């Protein structure tokens, strides 16, 4: 399936395994130039090698903890330095540990919010100026409904903060994909997902200046 993505530049977070890696592989098969990031350097290098050998894509891996502002800025800066711009951002992060509501203190809540909410805000904030300079872009937010009760309230905040302002803004098509996306690859295949989420609302991206 040709999604007309060849030559585009994508940054995929948490791409050393799981859904992030699957999306990176799918984008690589479409001819997208890739930057992938994750915390574990060894697994990230293995993913980079697999993506390159499987797809022939131009791919770089950047070890980063996206809960940390400096790491977020560095990932975007390295991506832009390598490829000259950025067209697609896939916001993705691992969920917090499971457990009972009363078992988690303020620090645990803050860590979960930094990883799952603030990483989305910070990465999005970093990439938008680059997308505007290129005349458009696509941002895909992956939000898993399997996250434990720890994020039950934070998830609601995240959904509002990430989805509502962007839906009200005519120039920015942030596409927030909820829990069904985490299982659809097993059923329909990654190409179908990419077609639905990447091409969704075609023509309503960042306006040309």
Helices and strands as residue ranges (DSSP letters): E 9-13, H 18-29, E 33-38, H 41-55, E 59-63, H 69-83, E 88-91, G 101-103, H 106-113, I 114-118, H 119-134, E 138-142, G 149-151, H 152-159, I 160-164, H 165-168, E 174-177, H 181-187, H 190-198
